[in-house]
Amino acid sequence: MRFPFHEHRFRSLVHHAATALFFLIPTFLHAQNSAGTPRVVIPSGTRIVYPTTSAAARATTAPAQSTLYPWKLNITSTAFWIGEQPAQNNPVPNHVSSWDLNWQANYGGYDDPDPMKRIASHSTGEFRPKHFVPKLNPFYIALPYNDKQQGGYRPEAEKVIPWFHRVKKNDGSSTLKGRWLQIYSNNRSCYAQWEDVGPFVVDDWPYVFGDKRPVNTSNRGAAIDISPAVRDYLSIADSSQVHWRFVEESQVPFGPWKKYGPQAKPMTQRPDLDAQQRYFEYLKKARDEQFRRKSKTQLENGE
């Protein structure tokens, strides 16, 4: 018997199957070696692993798509959120960021960290506040370095920022805003964008871009701020240890970190749609075969 083909239902099923695939991928690709260092495979073509050499040398050594940045290991994270009010561990209100004077308005509202007021679902890929759909990526972080200062860029910026010479700077904007990171903890890996500066320090480039440990000692030595979405995706508590590294945009897989904001695209505009459809067909065949075998066994056993 042939069944009518409903394209919108098929696309919906493809979307859910593909979402499941992408959330299962970290289980297979993200592991730890015997030394505790994350071992993560990124399909980025020919890879070049950079030692902690000068950023200027790294920037001219290889194209962006083949860059593999070093991990920052065992870094204390702390949660922060858009719209956060000043407190002992956050003396600056977060309705603005170091690079966006209308951060909360551009985001679409208050990014309430209360778990009861958030959606956090690995099955659907929704990690956001309940009361509004964010207009920017809810997966964001802050690191303790700002390439900007009054009058222009910090004097060391062009020497220590690996991509400084690859970024257009005609408008004098930050070369750091929006850069992607991979964050690993609790046997999970997620991706987020650099959108603010902190915690506590604004010039710790030897840690952010070099091989030094963070200079901050406050709040258990916190050296990366993570958004509620990152916290919820990794299922970690405040002051948890994480590993992180920079990644190029071309190395960021599809996931909940690409569902909202300028980087979000309808399924019909995604180059991986055919792959998702093929995977859906595979899942359907596997399910049907499993059902067939189960039915055959039940008949043979007289069930």
N, C-alpha and C positions, 0 to 999 in steps of 0.2 A: 504493500500500500504506500502510495506517495503522499507526503504531507505538504501543504502549502508553505512556501518560503516567505517568512516575514523578516525583511532586512533589519528593521529596527530591533526586533528581538534578538536576531543573530548578533548584531553589533553589541547589544547589551551583554549577551553571554560571552562574546569575545573579550569585552572589557573586563568582566569579572574573572574570567579564566586567566587573562594576561596579568591582572593585578595579583592573583594568587601566585602565579609564576614568579613575578618580580619580588614578592615578599618571601618566597622560598629560596631564591637564589643566594641570599647571604648565608643560609644554612650550609650550602655546599662550598661557597667561594671564600667565606670569611672564617678563618680558623686561626689558631695560635700555634706557633712552633714551641719547641721545648723550652725556649728562653722567655716565652711569654710575649713575643713580638707578634702583632697581627700579621697574618700572611693573606693578602688580598689580591685577587686576580682581577685586573681591569682590562677589558678588550680594547686596547688602545694602539694596536699595531706594534711597531718596533719601539721598545721601551728603553729609556736611558735612566738609570738610577743615579741621581746626583749625590755625591758626598757633600759635606758641609763646606763647600768652596764658596768663593765670592759670588754674589748674585749676578754681577755684571758678566762674569764668565759663564754662568749657567744660562743666562738669557740669550747668549749668542752661540751656544753649543748645539742646540737642537730645536726643532719646531715645537710649538706648544703641544700638539696632539701626542707627542712621544715622550713628554716629560713625566717623570715619576718622582714626586717630592718625598723627602724623608719624613718618617713618623716622629711626632713628639709624644713620648711615652709617659704614662702615669701622671697625667696632669689633673689637678683638682678642678672640677667644674662647679659652677654655681648657677642657679636659675635666675633669669631676669626676663622682663617682659615689657612690651610696648604699653606705655601708660602707667608704669610703675611709679609710685610716689617716693619721695626721698625717705631714706631710712638710714640706720647706722651703717649697714653694709652697702648702701647705695645712696650716697649723698646728693646725686644729681637726678632730677626727675626724667623719666624716659618717654615723655610725650614728644620730645625732640631727640634726635641722635646727633652724633658729631658731624654727620654729613647730610642730614635732612631736618630742616627746621619745622617741617610739617609731618613728621614721621607718623604720629598717631592718626592724623586725618588721612594721610595717604594710604595707611594700612586699612582704614575703614572703621576703626574703633579701638576699644580697650581689649587687649589680648589677655583676658582674665586667666590667671594660672590655676584657679580653683578646679580640681579634677571634676567636681560635680557640675561645673559650668562649661565643660569642654567635651568635644567628641574625640575619642582616641580609639580607633579600630584598625587593627592590622588586616582584617578581612575585607574591609571596604577601602582602606587607604585614606580615611578621613582623620586628620589630626588638626583641629582648629577649634576656636570658640564656638559655642552653640548658637549665640544670638546674632551672628552675622557671618557672611562669607568674606574672608579677607581679600583685599585687592592687591596685596603683596604676599610674598612667600612667607608662610608661618614658620618655616625652618630657617632661623637666623641665629647668628652668634655675635659675640664681641671678643676682640683680642686686644691686648694692652700695647697697641702701637697705632699712632696716627701719622700718616705721611704729610699731613698739612699742618702748617702753623701760620701765624699772622705774617702776611707778606709773601707766602708761597709754600714751597715744599721744604721739608726738613733737609738739611745739608747732606745727610747720609742716605736719603731715600733712593736716589738713583743708583747707589752702590749696593744696597742691601736687598731691595725689592726685586725678585727674579724677573718679573714681567714689566718692570717700569718702562723699559724702552720699547715694549711692544704695544703699549696702550696710548691712545690718543689723549693728549693733554691740552688741547686748544682752549678749552674753557676753564682750565685750572682746577678741575674737579679732582677728587681723590682717585688714586689708582687702586685703592683697596676695596672700595664699596662694591658689594655684589660678588666678590671673589668666592669661589666654591671651596668647601672643606669636606673631607670625609671624616666622620667621627665614629669611633669603635668603642663599645663597652657592653658588658653583660651578654657577650656572644652575639651582638647585633652590630650592624653598621648602617649609618644613615648619612645623608648629605645635607649641607646647610650653607647659607650665604653670609658673608661677613658684612654686617650692617651697622656696627657701632664700635666704640673704643672702650676698653676696660677688661677686667675690673681693676680699679685703683690706679693703674699706671698707664701712661700714654706714649712712652718712648722706649719700651723694652724690646728693641729690635734684635739684640743678640739671642733672645729666646724665640721670638716669633719667626725670624728668618735664619737664625744660626743654630748652634748646637749647645747653647747655654741653658741652664735651668732658669725658671722665672725668678725675677728679683722680688716680687711681692711676697710678703709673709703674712699679710692679714687674711682673715677668714680662711684659715687652714691653707694658706698659700694658693688661693684660687687664681687661675691663670687663663680661664676661658669661661665666658658667660654663654649659657645656652638657653634657647627659648623653651616655653612649655611644650611645644610640639616635639622638639628634639628630646626633651626629658621623657615625654610620654612614649615616644617611639622606641627609645632605648630601655624604657622601664627602669629608670634609675632615680635615686633620691638626690637631694641637694648634697653638695660636697663629695660626690662620687668621683672616682678616678676614671679618666677616659684616655684614649689615645686619639690623636688627630693628625691630619696632614692636609696640605693643599692639593687640590686636583684641578685640572683644566675642565672647562665646561663640556668639552667634547667627551670627557671620560665619565660624566655623571649619568647613570642609568635612569630610565623612567621610574618614577616612584611618587609617593605623596608630596615630596619636595618640589615636584613639577606640576602639581595640580592647580595651584593658584599663583597669581601674579603674572608679570609680563611673559614669563617663560612657558605658561600654560598654553596648550594648543588643543583644538578639537581632535578627536580620534581620526577624522578623515584627513587631517593634515600631518599625521604622524608617519614618518617613514617606516616605523616598525609594525604598521597595521597588518601587512601580509604575514609577517612572522607570528603575530598574535593569532591570526586566523588559522594558520597551520597548526599552532600549538593547541588551539581549541579543538580542531579536528582530531588531533592525537588524543586529547583527553576524552572526547566523545567515544572514539573507537575503543580506548582502554576501558572505559566504563561499560560499554556494551558487551565487550568480551568478558569482563568480570561477571556481569549479570548473567550472560549465557552459561558460563561455567557453573555458577551457583545454582541456576535453574536445573541444569543437567544433573548435578550432584543430588539435588533434592528429589528429582524424579527417580534416579537410580536407588535412592534410599527409601523410596516410598513415602516421602514427606508431603 
